[in-house]
Amino acid sequence: MKLDIKTLLIFFLFFISCQKSSDIKGVWKNCGDDSEFSDILVFDDLYNFVRNDTVFSKKDSAIATIQKISFEYGEKKLYLKSINNHKIYRFCKK
């Protein structure tokens, strides 16, 4: 089976573009020291959603940017930087 460079490039671009929002969907609980932002974030099509690296609430209200998604101590952690006060908040997937 011969694969040319164009086919491999298309497959690679498709692969890296498919895995963006699947890590975010679900319920996230604030597990950091500072709880000024929100106690619980629900990511679905109704409440909060992600476009590129920005978290939106309702229609077009940007509330934070994603700094990092990691897997630490057996659970997923989401680090968000608030647009209002530029602090970073940590959330754990529930």
ABEGO torsion letter per residue (X at the ends): XBBBAAAAAAAAAAAAAAAAAAAABEBBBBABABAAABABBBBBAAABBBBEABBBBEBABBABBBABBBBBGGBBBBBBBBAAAGBBBBBBBX
